[in-house]
Amino acid sequence: MLRTQVSLDEPDYKSAKKEAAALGISVAEYVRRAIQSALPPSGRPSWMRYAGLVESGNPQSSQSIDEIVYGNKD
């Protein structure tokens, strides 16, 4: 593990400290988790984090993906 230093303004530090305490973890671990959630998963393109987030409710949606993405041509 590498060591680094991060500067936060006081309100952000207090918020991070409060959230970390609520989770029962250190501020350092809270920051590590925040960074991990912002980074793309290892070995996968960054756009993959969005895969599966949008649902149309239509089981046939894969057959009309252009309409879903771009809308009707009308």
PyMOL Python script that loads the backbone (N, CA, C, O; Angstrom):
from pymol import cmd

cmd.read_pdbstr("""\
ATOM      1  N   MET A   1       0.853  -1.172   0.000  1.00  0.00           N
ATOM      2  CA  MET A   1       0.000   0.000   0.000  1.00  0.00           C
ATOM      3  C   MET A   1       0.899   1.235   0.000  1.00  0.00           C
ATOM      4  O   MET A   1       1.891   1.293   0.727  1.00  0.00           O
ATOM      5  N   LEU A   2       0.547   2.203  -0.809  1.00  0.00           N
ATOM      6  CA  LEU A   2       1.290   3.458  -0.859  1.00  0.00           C
ATOM      7  C   LEU A   2       0.643   4.473   0.068  1.00  0.00           C
ATOM      8  O   LEU A   2      -0.558   4.425   0.331  1.00  0.00           O
ATOM      9  N   ARG A   3       1.445   5.367   0.544  1.00  0.00           N
ATOM     10  CA  ARG A   3       0.950   6.416   1.437  1.00  0.00           C
ATOM     11  C   ARG A   3       0.890   7.720   0.658  1.00  0.00           C
ATOM     12  O   ARG A   3       1.808   8.040  -0.097  1.00  0.00           O
ATOM     13  N   THR A   4      -0.199   8.480   0.842  1.00  0.00           N
ATOM     14  CA  THR A   4      -0.348   9.764   0.175  1.00  0.00           C
ATOM     15  C   THR A   4      -1.003  10.749   1.135  1.00  0.00           C
ATOM     16  O   THR A   4      -1.518  10.369   2.187  1.00  0.00           O
ATOM     17  N   GLN A   5      -0.973  11.992   0.759  1.00  0.00           N
ATOM     18  CA  GLN A   5      -1.560  13.034   1.591  1.00  0.00           C
ATOM     19  C   GLN A   5      -2.608  13.775   0.773  1.00  0.00           C
ATOM     20  O   GLN A   5      -2.373  14.125  -0.383  1.00  0.00           O
ATOM     21  N   VAL A   6      -3.762  14.011   1.379  1.00  0.00           N
ATOM     22  CA  VAL A   6      -4.863  14.708   0.714  1.00  0.00           C
ATOM     23  C   VAL A   6      -5.286  15.868   1.591  1.00  0.00           C
ATOM     24  O   VAL A   6      -5.394  15.724   2.808  1.00  0.00           O
ATOM     25  N   SER A   7      -5.524  17.009   0.982  1.00  0.00           N
ATOM     26  CA  SER A   7      -6.005  18.176   1.729  1.00  0.00           C
ATOM     27  C   SER A   7      -7.501  18.345   1.488  1.00  0.00           C
ATOM     28  O   SER A   7      -7.953  18.345   0.343  1.00  0.00           O
ATOM     29  N   LEU A   8      -8.260  18.486   2.559  1.00  0.00           N
ATOM     30  CA  LEU A   8      -9.706  18.703   2.484  1.00  0.00           C
ATOM     31  C   LEU A   8     -10.051  19.987   3.203  1.00  0.00           C
ATOM     32  O   LEU A   8      -9.389  20.361   4.171  1.00  0.00           O
ATOM     33  N   ASP A   9     -11.086  20.664   2.733  1.00  0.00           N
ATOM     34  CA  ASP A   9     -11.522  21.817   3.512  1.00  0.00           C
ATOM     35  C   ASP A   9     -12.255  21.290   4.753  1.00  0.00           C
ATOM     36  O   ASP A   9     -12.654  20.126   4.802  1.00  0.00           O
ATOM     37  N   GLU A  10     -12.422  22.149   5.736  1.00  0.00           N
ATOM     38  CA  GLU A  10     -12.947  21.710   7.034  1.00  0.00           C
ATOM     39  C   GLU A  10     -14.336  21.069   6.946  1.00  0.00           C
ATOM     40  O   GLU A  10     -14.556  20.024   7.558  1.00  0.00           O
ATOM     41  N   PRO A  11     -15.282  21.665   6.201  1.00  0.00           N
ATOM     42  CA  PRO A  11     -16.604  21.023   6.127  1.00  0.00           C
ATOM     43  C   PRO A  11     -16.549  19.617   5.503  1.00  0.00           C
ATOM     44  O   PRO A  11     -17.245  18.713   5.965  1.00  0.00           O
ATOM     45  N   ASP A  12     -15.734  19.430   4.463  1.00  0.00           N
ATOM     46  CA  ASP A  12     -15.620  18.118   3.841  1.00  0.00           C
ATOM     47  C   ASP A  12     -14.978  17.121   4.803  1.00  0.00           C
ATOM     48  O   ASP A  12     -15.414  15.973   4.888  1.00  0.00           O
ATOM     49  N   TYR A  13     -13.951  17.550   5.521  1.00  0.00           N
ATOM     50  CA  TYR A  13     -13.298  16.663   6.477  1.00  0.00           C
ATOM     51  C   TYR A  13     -14.270  16.241   7.574  1.00  0.00           C
ATOM     52  O   TYR A  13     -14.331  15.066   7.937  1.00  0.00           O
ATOM     53  N   LYS A  14     -15.028  17.198   8.098  1.00  0.00           N
ATOM     54  CA  LYS A  14     -15.993  16.875   9.162  1.00  0.00           C
ATOM     55  C   LYS A  14     -17.054  15.912   8.658  1.00  0.00           C
ATOM     56  O   LYS A  14     -17.448  14.991   9.373  1.00  0.00           O
ATOM     57  N   SER A  15     -17.519  16.119   7.427  1.00  0.00           N
ATOM     58  CA  SER A  15     -18.521  15.213   6.849  1.00  0.00           C
ATOM     59  C   SER A  15     -17.942  13.810   6.659  1.00  0.00           C
ATOM     60  O   SER A  15     -18.597  12.815   6.971  1.00  0.00           O
ATOM     61  N   ALA A  16     -16.722  13.737   6.149  1.00  0.00           N
ATOM     62  CA  ALA A  16     -16.078  12.439   5.944  1.00  0.00           C
ATOM     63  C   ALA A  16     -15.852  11.732   7.277  1.00  0.00           C
ATOM     64  O   ALA A  16     -16.063  10.524   7.389  1.00  0.00           O
ATOM     65  N   LYS A  17     -15.431  12.474   8.268  1.00  0.00           N
ATOM     66  CA  LYS A  17     -15.178  11.900   9.590  1.00  0.00           C
ATOM     67  C   LYS A  17     -16.476  11.370  10.203  1.00  0.00           C
ATOM     68  O   LYS A  17     -16.493  10.303  10.815  1.00  0.00           O
ATOM     69  N   LYS A  18     -17.545  12.117  10.032  1.00  0.00           N
ATOM     70  CA  LYS A  18     -18.850  11.705  10.565  1.00  0.00           C
ATOM     71  C   LYS A  18     -19.342  10.432   9.862  1.00  0.00           C
ATOM     72  O   LYS A  18     -19.814   9.504  10.518  1.00  0.00           O
ATOM     73  N   GLU A  19     -19.231  10.391   8.545  1.00  0.00           N
ATOM     74  CA  GLU A  19     -19.663   9.211   7.789  1.00  0.00           C
ATOM     75  C   GLU A  19     -18.804   7.995   8.127  1.00  0.00           C
ATOM     76  O   GLU A  19     -19.316   6.886   8.272  1.00  0.00           O
ATOM     77  N   ALA A  20     -17.503   8.211   8.251  1.00  0.00           N
ATOM     78  CA  ALA A  20     -16.599   7.114   8.606  1.00  0.00           C
ATOM     79  C   ALA A  20     -16.957   6.553   9.977  1.00  0.00           C
ATOM     80  O   ALA A  20     -16.988   5.336  10.164  1.00  0.00           O
ATOM     81  N   ALA A  21     -17.222   7.423  10.920  1.00  0.00           N
ATOM     82  CA  ALA A  21     -17.587   6.986  12.267  1.00  0.00           C
ATOM     83  C   ALA A  21     -18.891   6.191  12.238  1.00  0.00           C
ATOM     84  O   ALA A  21     -19.024   5.185  12.935  1.00  0.00           O
ATOM     85  N   ALA A  22     -19.845   6.639  11.435  1.00  0.00           N
ATOM     86  CA  ALA A  22     -21.121   5.937  11.327  1.00  0.00           C
ATOM     87  C   ALA A  22     -20.935   4.531  10.755  1.00  0.00           C
ATOM     88  O   ALA A  22     -21.679   3.611  11.095  1.00  0.00           O
ATOM     89  N   LEU A  23     -19.943   4.374   9.891  1.00  0.00           N
ATOM     90  CA  LEU A  23     -19.650   3.067   9.302  1.00  0.00           C
ATOM     91  C   LEU A  23     -18.695   2.239  10.157  1.00  0.00           C
ATOM     92  O   LEU A  23     -18.486   1.054   9.897  1.00  0.00           O
ATOM     93  N   GLY A  24     -18.114   2.874  11.183  1.00  0.00           N
ATOM     94  CA  GLY A  24     -17.173   2.179  12.054  1.00  0.00           C
ATOM     95  C   GLY A  24     -15.818   1.957  11.410  1.00  0.00           C
ATOM     96  O   GLY A  24     -15.137   0.973  11.696  1.00  0.00           O
ATOM     97  N   ILE A  25     -15.426   2.889  10.530  1.00  0.00           N
ATOM     98  CA  ILE A  25     -14.137   2.781   9.843  1.00  0.00           C
ATOM     99  C   ILE A  25     -13.368   4.084  10.016  1.00  0.00           C
ATOM    100  O   ILE A  25     -13.921   5.086  10.468  1.00  0.00           O
ATOM    101  N   SER A  26     -12.100   4.063   9.656  1.00  0.00           N
ATOM    102  CA  SER A  26     -11.275   5.268   9.739  1.00  0.00           C
ATOM    103  C   SER A  26     -11.580   6.192   8.565  1.00  0.00           C
ATOM    104  O   SER A  26     -12.176   5.779   7.570  1.00  0.00           O
ATOM    105  N   VAL A  27     -11.165   7.433   8.696  1.00  0.00           N
ATOM    106  CA  VAL A  27     -11.316   8.382   7.591  1.00  0.00           C
ATOM    107  C   VAL A  27     -10.495   7.904   6.398  1.00  0.00           C
ATOM    108  O   VAL A  27     -10.935   8.035   5.256  1.00  0.00           O
ATOM    109  N   ALA A  28      -9.322   7.359   6.646  1.00  0.00           N
ATOM    110  CA  ALA A  28      -8.486   6.852   5.554  1.00  0.00           C
ATOM    111  C   ALA A  28      -9.215   5.753   4.776  1.00  0.00           C
ATOM    112  O   ALA A  28      -9.204   5.752   3.545  1.00  0.00           O
ATOM    113  N   GLU A  29      -9.843   4.825   5.489  1.00  0.00           N
ATOM    114  CA  GLU A  29     -10.589   3.750   4.815  1.00  0.00           C
ATOM    115  C   GLU A  29     -11.791   4.318   4.072  1.00  0.00           C
ATOM    116  O   GLU A  29     -12.123   3.860   2.979  1.00  0.00           O
ATOM    117  N   TYR A  30     -12.436   5.302   4.656  1.00  0.00           N
ATOM    118  CA  TYR A  30     -13.575   5.952   3.994  1.00  0.00           C
ATOM    119  C   TYR A  30     -13.135   6.590   2.668  1.00  0.00           C
ATOM    120  O   TYR A  30     -13.822   6.467   1.653  1.00  0.00           O
ATOM    121  N   VAL A  31     -11.994   7.266   2.691  1.00  0.00           N
ATOM    122  CA  VAL A  31     -11.470   7.897   1.472  1.00  0.00           C
ATOM    123  C   VAL A  31     -11.069   6.838   0.454  1.00  0.00           C
ATOM    124  O   VAL A  31     -11.326   7.001  -0.738  1.00  0.00           O
ATOM    125  N   ARG A  32     -10.435   5.746   0.911  1.00  0.00           N
ATOM    126  CA  ARG A  32     -10.078   4.660  -0.012  1.00  0.00           C
ATOM    127  C   ARG A  32     -11.310   4.108  -0.707  1.00  0.00           C
ATOM    128  O   ARG A  32     -11.300   3.891  -1.919  1.00  0.00           O
ATOM    129  N   ARG A  33     -12.374   3.880   0.058  1.00  0.00           N
ATOM    130  CA  ARG A  33     -13.612   3.356  -0.525  1.00  0.00           C
ATOM    131  C   ARG A  33     -14.241   4.351  -1.500  1.00  0.00           C
ATOM    132  O   ARG A  33     -14.765   3.958  -2.542  1.00  0.00           O
ATOM    133  N   ALA A  34     -14.189   5.634  -1.160  1.00  0.00           N
ATOM    134  CA  ALA A  34     -14.740   6.653  -2.052  1.00  0.00           C
ATOM    135  C   ALA A  34     -13.987   6.682  -3.372  1.00  0.00           C
ATOM    136  O   ALA A  34     -14.591   6.805  -4.437  1.00  0.00           O
ATOM    137  N   ILE A  35     -12.672   6.568  -3.300  1.00  0.00           N
ATOM    138  CA  ILE A  35     -11.856   6.550  -4.518  1.00  0.00           C
ATOM    139  C   ILE A  35     -12.154   5.301  -5.333  1.00  0.00           C
ATOM    140  O   ILE A  35     -12.301   5.379  -6.553  1.00  0.00           O
ATOM    141  N   GLN A  36     -12.243   4.159  -4.678  1.00  0.00           N
ATOM    142  CA  GLN A  36     -12.533   2.912  -5.389  1.00  0.00           C
ATOM    143  C   GLN A  36     -13.877   2.970  -6.100  1.00  0.00           C
ATOM    144  O   GLN A  36     -14.018   2.445  -7.204  1.00  0.00           O
ATOM    145  N   SER A  37     -14.860   3.600  -5.479  1.00  0.00           N
ATOM    146  CA  SER A  37     -16.181   3.670  -6.118  1.00  0.00           C
ATOM    147  C   SER A  37     -16.183   4.631  -7.305  1.00  0.00           C
ATOM    148  O   SER A  37     -17.034   4.518  -8.187  1.00  0.00           O
ATOM    149  N   ALA A  38     -15.243   5.572  -7.337  1.00  0.00           N
ATOM    150  CA  ALA A  38     -15.167   6.534  -8.442  1.00  0.00           C
ATOM    151  C   ALA A  38     -14.345   6.020  -9.615  1.00  0.00           C
ATOM    152  O   ALA A  38     -14.496   6.506 -10.735  1.00  0.00           O
ATOM    153  N   LEU A  39     -13.479   5.045  -9.372  1.00  0.00           N
ATOM    154  CA  LEU A  39     -12.614   4.507 -10.426  1.00  0.00           C
ATOM    155  C   LEU A  39     -13.320   3.404 -11.200  1.00  0.00           C
ATOM    156  O   LEU A  39     -14.184   2.715 -10.658  1.00  0.00           O
ATOM    157  N   PRO A  40     -12.950   3.236 -12.474  1.00  0.00           N
ATOM    158  CA  PRO A  40     -13.530   2.115 -13.230  1.00  0.00           C
ATOM    159  C   PRO A  40     -13.019   0.793 -12.670  1.00  0.00           C
ATOM    160  O   PRO A  40     -11.907   0.728 -12.145  1.00  0.00           O
ATOM    161  N   PRO A  41     -13.822  -0.256 -12.779  1.00  0.00           N
ATOM    162  CA  PRO A  41     -13.373  -1.565 -12.298  1.00  0.00           C
ATOM    163  C   PRO A  41     -12.100  -1.994 -13.030  1.00  0.00           C
ATOM    164  O   PRO A  41     -11.937  -1.700 -14.215  1.00  0.00           O
ATOM    165  N   SER A  42     -11.219  -2.671 -12.346  1.00  0.00           N
ATOM    166  CA  SER A  42      -9.951  -3.118 -12.935  1.00  0.00           C
ATOM    167  C   SER A  42     -10.200  -4.045 -14.112  1.00  0.00           C
ATOM    168  O   SER A  42     -11.018  -4.962 -14.037  1.00  0.00           O
ATOM    169  N   GLY A  43      -9.482  -3.793 -15.202  1.00  0.00           N
ATOM    170  CA  GLY A  43      -9.552  -4.661 -16.356  1.00  0.00           C
ATOM    171  C   GLY A  43     -10.788  -4.493 -17.220  1.00  0.00           C
ATOM    172  O   GLY A  43     -10.945  -5.204 -18.213  1.00  0.00           O
ATOM    173  N   ARG A  44     -11.664  -3.573 -16.867  1.00  0.00           N
ATOM    174  CA  ARG A  44     -12.866  -3.352 -17.663  1.00  0.00           C
ATOM    175  C   ARG A  44     -12.930  -1.889 -18.059  1.00  0.00           C
ATOM    176  O   ARG A  44     -12.512  -1.025 -17.288  1.00  0.00           O
ATOM    177  N   PRO A  45     -13.446  -1.591 -19.247  1.00  0.00           N
ATOM    178  CA  PRO A  45     -13.566  -0.193 -19.676  1.00  0.00           C
ATOM    179  C   PRO A  45     -14.463   0.592 -18.714  1.00  0.00           C
ATOM    180  O   PRO A  45     -15.372   0.022 -18.110  1.00  0.00           O
ATOM    181  N   SER A  46     -14.212   1.893 -18.571  1.00  0.00           N
ATOM    182  CA  SER A  46     -14.958   2.700 -17.609  1.00  0.00           C
ATOM    183  C   SER A  46     -16.450   2.739 -17.900  1.00  0.00           C
ATOM    184  O   SER A  46     -17.250   2.877 -16.975  1.00  0.00           O
ATOM    185  N   TRP A  47     -16.847   2.620 -19.183  1.00  0.00           N
ATOM    186  CA  TRP A  47     -18.282   2.668 -19.495  1.00  0.00           C
ATOM    187  C   TRP A  47     -19.018   1.456 -18.950  1.00  0.00           C
ATOM    188  O   TRP A  47     -20.241   1.490 -18.814  1.00  0.00           O
ATOM    189  N   MET A  48     -18.298   0.384 -18.636  1.00  0.00           N
ATOM    190  CA  MET A  48     -18.948  -0.830 -18.146  1.00  0.00           C
ATOM    191  C   MET A  48     -19.608  -0.626 -16.779  1.00  0.00           C
ATOM    192  O   MET A  48     -20.491  -1.397 -16.402  1.00  0.00           O
ATOM    193  N   ARG A  49     -19.194   0.392 -16.040  1.00  0.00           N
ATOM    194  CA  ARG A  49     -19.823   0.605 -14.738  1.00  0.00           C
ATOM    195  C   ARG A  49     -21.289   0.983 -14.889  1.00  0.00           C
ATOM    196  O   ARG A  49     -22.064   0.869 -13.938  1.00  0.00           O
ATOM    197  N   TYR A  50     -21.672   1.431 -16.078  1.00  0.00           N
ATOM    198  CA  TYR A  50     -23.055   1.830 -16.320  1.00  0.00           C
ATOM    199  C   TYR A  50     -23.890   0.707 -16.932  1.00  0.00           C
ATOM    200  O   TYR A  50     -25.108   0.843 -17.046  1.00  0.00           O
ATOM    201  N   ALA A  51     -23.271  -0.378 -17.318  1.00  0.00           N
ATOM    202  CA  ALA A  51     -23.993  -1.482 -17.940  1.00  0.00           C
ATOM    203  C   ALA A  51     -25.038  -2.022 -16.977  1.00  0.00           C
ATOM    204  O   ALA A  51     -24.744  -2.317 -15.819  1.00  0.00           O
ATOM    205  N   GLY A  52     -26.250  -2.144 -17.468  1.00  0.00           N
ATOM    206  CA  GLY A  52     -27.339  -2.686 -16.666  1.00  0.00           C
ATOM    207  C   GLY A  52     -28.050  -1.686 -15.784  1.00  0.00           C
ATOM    208  O   GLY A  52     -28.967  -2.067 -15.057  1.00  0.00           O
ATOM    209  N   LEU A  53     -27.664  -0.417 -15.818  1.00  0.00           N
ATOM    210  CA  LEU A  53     -28.304   0.572 -14.953  1.00  0.00           C
ATOM    211  C   LEU A  53     -29.650   1.055 -15.483  1.00  0.00           C
ATOM    212  O   LEU A  53     -30.494   1.514 -14.713  1.00  0.00           O
ATOM    213  N   VAL A  54     -29.851   0.955 -16.782  1.00  0.00           N
ATOM    214  CA  VAL A  54     -31.086   1.455 -17.376  1.00  0.00           C
ATOM    215  C   VAL A  54     -31.947   0.274 -17.790  1.00  0.00           C
ATOM    216  O   VAL A  54     -31.491  -0.625 -18.496  1.00  0.00           O
ATOM    217  N   GLU A  55     -33.185   0.285 -17.347  1.00  0.00           N
ATOM    218  CA  GLU A  55     -34.107  -0.770 -17.723  1.00  0.00           C
ATOM    219  C   GLU A  55     -35.312  -0.146 -18.390  1.00  0.00           C
ATOM    220  O   GLU A  55     -35.851   0.848 -17.904  1.00  0.00           O
ATOM    221  N   SER A  56     -35.734  -0.720 -19.492  1.00  0.00           N
ATOM    222  CA  SER A  56     -36.896  -0.186 -20.200  1.00  0.00           C
ATOM    223  C   SER A  56     -38.176  -0.865 -19.732  1.00  0.00           C
ATOM    224  O   SER A  56     -39.263  -0.314 -19.906  1.00  0.00           O
ATOM    225  N   GLY A  57     -38.065  -2.051 -19.141  1.00  0.00           N
ATOM    226  CA  GLY A  57     -39.244  -2.808 -18.765  1.00  0.00           C
ATOM    227  C   GLY A  57     -39.774  -3.640 -19.926  1.00  0.00           C
ATOM    228  O   GLY A  57     -40.711  -4.420 -19.759  1.00  0.00           O
ATOM    229  N   ASN A  58     -39.181  -3.476 -21.091  1.00  0.00           N
ATOM    230  CA  ASN A  58     -39.601  -4.201 -22.280  1.00  0.00           C
ATOM    231  C   ASN A  58     -38.625  -5.346 -22.524  1.00  0.00           C
ATOM    232  O   ASN A  58     -37.451  -5.103 -22.802  1.00  0.00           O
ATOM    233  N   PRO A  59     -39.092  -6.599 -22.423  1.00  0.00           N
ATOM    234  CA  PRO A  59     -38.178  -7.721 -22.633  1.00  0.00           C
ATOM    235  C   PRO A  59     -37.667  -7.819 -24.075  1.00  0.00           C
ATOM    236  O   PRO A  59     -36.713  -8.551 -24.336  1.00  0.00           O
ATOM    237  N   GLN A  60     -38.278  -7.103 -25.003  1.00  0.00           N
ATOM    238  CA  GLN A  60     -37.860  -7.098 -26.403  1.00  0.00           C
ATOM    239  C   GLN A  60     -36.985  -5.889 -26.731  1.00  0.00           C
ATOM    240  O   GLN A  60     -36.708  -5.633 -27.903  1.00  0.00           O
ATOM    241  N   SER A  61     -36.550  -5.149 -25.726  1.00  0.00           N
ATOM    242  CA  SER A  61     -35.826  -3.898 -25.957  1.00  0.00           C
ATOM    243  C   SER A  61     -34.539  -4.086 -26.756  1.00  0.00           C
ATOM    244  O   SER A  61     -34.124  -3.173 -27.470  1.00  0.00           O
ATOM    245  N   SER A  62     -33.907  -5.237 -26.650  1.00  0.00           N
ATOM    246  CA  SER A  62     -32.663  -5.435 -27.404  1.00  0.00           C
ATOM    247  C   SER A  62     -32.905  -5.444 -28.905  1.00  0.00           C
ATOM    248  O   SER A  62     -31.975  -5.230 -29.683  1.00  0.00           O
ATOM    249  N   GLN A  63     -34.134  -5.687 -29.318  1.00  0.00           N
ATOM    250  CA  GLN A  63     -34.465  -5.697 -30.743  1.00  0.00           C
ATOM    251  C   GLN A  63     -34.728  -4.297 -31.277  1.00  0.00           C
ATOM    252  O   GLN A  63     -34.754  -4.086 -32.489  1.00  0.00           O
ATOM    253  N   SER A  64     -34.922  -3.341 -30.374  1.00  0.00           N
ATOM    254  CA  SER A  64     -35.206  -1.973 -30.817  1.00  0.00           C
ATOM    255  C   SER A  64     -34.316  -0.977 -30.082  1.00  0.00           C
ATOM    256  O   SER A  64     -34.775   0.088 -29.670  1.00  0.00           O
ATOM    257  N   ILE A  65     -33.056  -1.321 -29.921  1.00  0.00           N
ATOM    258  CA  ILE A  65     -32.134  -0.509 -29.129  1.00  0.00           C
ATOM    259  C   ILE A  65     -31.978   0.910 -29.667  1.00  0.00           C
ATOM    260  O   ILE A  65     -31.838   1.855 -28.892  1.00  0.00           O
ATOM    261  N   ASP A  66     -32.001   1.065 -31.007  1.00  0.00           N
ATOM    262  CA  ASP A  66     -31.858   2.409 -31.571  1.00  0.00           C
ATOM    263  C   ASP A  66     -33.015   3.307 -31.147  1.00  0.00           C
ATOM    264  O   ASP A  66     -32.805   4.480 -30.838  1.00  0.00           O
ATOM    265  N   GLU A  67     -34.223   2.776 -31.130  1.00  0.00           N
ATOM    266  CA  GLU A  67     -35.379   3.569 -30.690  1.00  0.00           C
ATOM    267  C   GLU A  67     -35.241   3.949 -29.224  1.00  0.00           C
ATOM    268  O   GLU A  67     -35.567   5.068 -28.828  1.00  0.00           O
ATOM    269  N   ILE A  68     -34.756   3.011 -28.423  1.00  0.00           N
ATOM    270  CA  ILE A  68     -34.615   3.266 -26.993  1.00  0.00           C
ATOM    271  C   ILE A  68     -33.549   4.341 -26.740  1.00  0.00           C
ATOM    272  O   ILE A  68     -33.752   5.241 -25.925  1.00  0.00           O
ATOM    273  N   VAL A  69     -32.443   4.245 -27.426  1.00  0.00           N
ATOM    274  CA  VAL A  69     -31.337   5.179 -27.220  1.00  0.00           C
ATOM    275  C   VAL A  69     -31.608   6.534 -27.865  1.00  0.00           C
ATOM    276  O   VAL A  69     -31.407   7.575 -27.240  1.00  0.00           O
ATOM    277  N   TYR A  70     -32.067   6.520 -29.125  1.00  0.00           N
ATOM    278  CA  TYR A  70     -32.187   7.766 -29.885  1.00  0.00           C
ATOM    279  C   TYR A  70     -33.621   8.273 -30.012  1.00  0.00           C
ATOM    280  O   TYR A  70     -33.836   9.397 -30.464  1.00  0.00           O
ATOM    281  N   GLY A  71     -34.596   7.469 -29.622  1.00  0.00           N
ATOM    282  CA  GLY A  71     -36.000   7.879 -29.751  1.00  0.00           C
ATOM    283  C   GLY A  71     -36.544   7.549 -31.121  1.00  0.00           C
ATOM    284  O   GLY A  71     -35.822   7.050 -31.985  1.00  0.00           O
ATOM    285  N   ASN A  72     -37.817   7.829 -31.317  1.00  0.00           N
ATOM    286  CA  ASN A  72     -38.459   7.568 -32.604  1.00  0.00           C
ATOM    287  C   ASN A  72     -37.929   8.513 -33.658  1.00  0.00           C
ATOM    288  O   ASN A  72     -37.492   9.622 -33.348  1.00  0.00           O
ATOM    289  N   LYS A  73     -37.968   8.071 -34.916  1.00  0.00           N
ATOM    290  CA  LYS A  73     -37.468   8.873 -36.027  1.00  0.00           C
ATOM    291  C   LYS A  73     -38.485   9.926 -36.461  1.00  0.00           C
ATOM    292  O   LYS A  73     -38.157  10.786 -37.279  1.00  0.00           O
ATOM    293  N   ASP A  74     -39.682   9.882 -35.947  1.00  0.00           N
ATOM    294  CA  ASP A  74     -40.736  10.816 -36.362  1.00  0.00           C
ATOM    295  C   ASP A  74     -40.408  12.243 -36.043  1.00  0.00           C
ATOM    296  O   ASP A  74     -41.201  13.139 -36.334  1.00  0.00           O
TER     297      ASP A  74
END
""", "prot")
cmd.dss("prot")
cmd.show_as("cartoon", "prot")
cmd.util.cbc("prot")
cmd.orient("prot")
